[in-house]
Amino acid sequence: MMINNKKDNPMATRLITMMVMATASIWTLTGCDDSVKTPDPAAETAATTSDSSTPAADQIDWSLVDSGTKPADPTNYKYPFAIDSQNVRDYAEYFDVDLATAQHNLTISMASNEALSKALDQLSETYVSHELTDGNEMTLVIHTTPDVAASTYDYVLSDDFAKGLVLPIEIKPDGKKGDAKAHGEIAE
C-alpha cells in the first residue's frame, strides 16, 4: 500500500505505515467489535461514472465489484478507533486533517484491501500500481495500462471492521508506477 502525502519525510511515512500494520494485526488477532450498527437502508447506493472520452478496450464492470452493502452514515458510525486515541491524533497531525476525518480515513485505509482485491480480479495484467490519497477525501486510485477505460466508483465496504463506509475508487489508465520499494529493495 502506498500513502500519497504532502510531506516527503520517509521516517514519518514508515512510522504511519508501521502503526497501521500493527493496529491491523492487533484487530486480526483480537477480533472486531460486533456492536457496529447496521447501515441505514434508506441510504443511497453507490454511484458509478465513466469517462467515455477515451476509447478503451477494457471497461471494468463495477457490478462485479459491488459489495451489496448499503452505505452507513459516517456521522453516527461507531468507529473501531476512539476519536481521541493516539493513532487517530497522530494521523490527524501528520496529514493535517481534523480528528473525525483522521478516524474515518484510518478505518477505511485498514479495510481498503477488500475493494482493491475485487477490482484486481478484473484488471489482472492491466494493473500497474495503486495508492490511497490522504486529506479530507480518501480515495483508492488504481493506475492501469492505457487500454483500460478511466472510471470512478463509490465502493461500500462490507467487512465488519468498516461495514457501510464508502471508499471512492478511481481507475486512472496512466501507467503510473508507484514510488514504494518492494521489501528488500534499496532506493537509488
C-alpha positions in Angstrom: 0.0 0.0 0.0 1.3 3.4 -0.9 0.3 6.5 1.1 0.3 9.7 -1.0 1.2 12.5 1.3 2.3 16.1 1.0 5.3 15.7 3.2 8.5 13.9 2.0 9.6 12.5 5.3 10.4 8.8 4.8 10.7 8.2 8.5 7.3 9.6 9.3 5.8 7.6 6.4 7.4 4.4 7.8 6.1 5.2 11.2 2.5 5.7 10.0 2.8 2.5 7.9 4.1 0.6 10.9 1.3 1.9 13.1 -1.4 0.9 10.6 0.1 -2.6 10.1 0.5 -3.1 13.9 -3.1 -2.0 14.5 -4.4 -4.2 11.8 -2.5 -7.2 13.3 -4.0 -6.5 16.7 -7.5 -6.3 15.3 -6.9 -9.5 13.4 -5.7 -11.3 16.5 -8.4 -9.9 18.9 -11.4 -9.8 16.5 -13.6 -6.9 15.6 -16.3 -5.1 17.7 -19.6 -6.9 17.0 -21.6 -3.8 18.2 -21.2 -2.0 14.8 -24.6 -0.6 13.9 -26.3 -1.8 10.8 -26.4 0.7 8.0 -29.5 2.8 7.2 -31.4 1.0 4.5 -32.7 4.3 3.2 -29.2 5.5 2.3 -28.2 5.9 -1.3 -26.5 3.1 -3.2 -23.0 3.5 -4.7 -22.8 5.6 -7.8 -20.9 4.7 -11.0 -19.5 7.1 -13.5 -17.3 6.6 -16.5 -15.2 8.8 -18.7 -16.2 7.9 -22.3 -13.9 10.5 -24.0 -11.1 7.9 -24.4 -12.0 4.7 -26.2 -10.7 1.7 -24.3 -10.6 -2.0 -24.9 -11.3 -2.9 -21.3 -14.1 -1.4 -19.1 -14.3 -2.5 -15.5 -17.7 -4.0 -14.6 -18.5 -2.3 -11.3 -21.5 -4.6 -10.8 -19.0 -7.4 -10.2 -17.1 -5.3 -7.7 -20.3 -4.1 -5.8 -20.4 -5.5 -2.2 -24.2 -5.3 -1.9 -23.9 -3.4 1.3 -25.8 -0.2 2.0 -23.8 2.9 2.9 -23.8 3.9 6.6 -24.0 7.4 7.9 -20.4 8.3 8.9 -21.5 11.0 11.4 -23.3 8.3 13.5 -20.9 5.5 12.8 -19.3 3.5 15.6 -15.6 3.5 14.5 -13.2 0.9 15.8 -10.8 3.7 16.9 -11.7 6.2 19.6 -11.6 9.7 18.2 -9.1 10.7 20.9 -6.8 7.6 20.5 -3.1 8.1 19.9 -3.4 6.6 16.3 -6.1 9.0 15.4 -4.3 12.0 16.8 -1.0 11.0 15.1 -2.8 10.6 11.7 -4.6 13.9 12.1 -1.4 15.7 12.9 0.7 14.0 10.1 -1.9 14.5 7.4 -3.2 17.9 8.7 -6.8 16.9 9.0 -9.4 17.1 11.8 -9.8 14.2 14.2 -13.1 13.0 12.7 -11.5 12.8 9.2 -8.5 11.0 10.7 -10.7 8.5 12.4 -12.7 7.9 9.2 -9.6 7.7 6.9 -7.7 5.4 9.3 -10.6 2.9 9.4 -11.1 3.0 5.6 -7.4 2.6 4.9 -7.2 -0.5 7.0 -10.2 -2.1 5.2 -9.2 -0.9 1.7 -7.8 -4.2 0.5 -11.3 -5.6 0.3 -12.1 -3.1 -2.5 -8.7 -3.4 -4.1 -8.8 -7.2 -4.4 -12.3 -7.1 -6.1 -11.0 -4.6 -8.6 -7.9 -6.5 -9.3 -9.9 -9.6 -10.1 -10.9 -7.8 -13.3 -7.8 -5.8 -14.0 -5.3 -8.6 -13.8 -2.3 -7.8 -16.2 -3.6 -4.3 -16.9 -2.9 -3.3 -13.2 0.2 -1.1 -12.7 0.0 0.3 -9.2 -2.3 1.8 -6.6 -2.4 4.4 -3.8 -4.6 5.8 -1.1 -4.8 9.5 -1.1 -4.9 11.3 2.2 -6.6 14.5 3.2 -10.2 15.3 3.5 -11.4 12.7 1.0 -9.6 9.4 0.9 -9.7 7.7 -2.5 -8.3 4.5 -3.7 -6.5 5.4 -7.0 -5.7 2.4 -9.2 -3.2 3.0 -12.0 -3.6 0.8 -15.1 -2.3 0.4 -18.6 -3.8 2.9 -21.1 -6.1 0.2 -22.6 -8.5 0.4 -19.6 -11.3 3.0 -19.5 -11.0 5.7 -16.8 -13.9 5.4 -14.3 -14.9 6.1 -10.8 -17.0 4.1 -8.3 -18.1 4.5 -4.7 -17.4 1.1 -3.1 -19.3 0.3 0.1 -17.1 -1.8 2.4 -18.8 -5.0 3.7 -16.3 -6.4 6.2 -17.4 -5.8 9.9 -14.4 -3.7 10.6 -15.7 -0.9 8.3 -19.1 -2.1 7.2 -21.0 0.5 5.4 -18.2 3.1 5.0 -17.7 4.3 1.4 -14.3 4.2 -0.3 -14.2 6.1 -3.6 -12.2 4.2 -6.3 -10.7 5.9 -9.3 -9.3 4.0 -12.2 -6.5 6.0 -13.9 -5.2 4.5 -17.2 -1.9 6.5 -16.9 0.5 3.6 -16.4 2.0 5.3 -13.4 4.2 3.1 -11.2 4.3 3.6 -7.5 7.1 5.2 -5.6 7.2 2.4 -3.0 10.0 -0.1 -3.0 9.5 -3.8 -2.6 10.7 -5.4 0.6 14.5 -5.6 0.5 14.8 -3.2 -2.4 17.3 -0.3 -2.0 16.4 3.2 -3.2 19.0 4.5 -5.7 
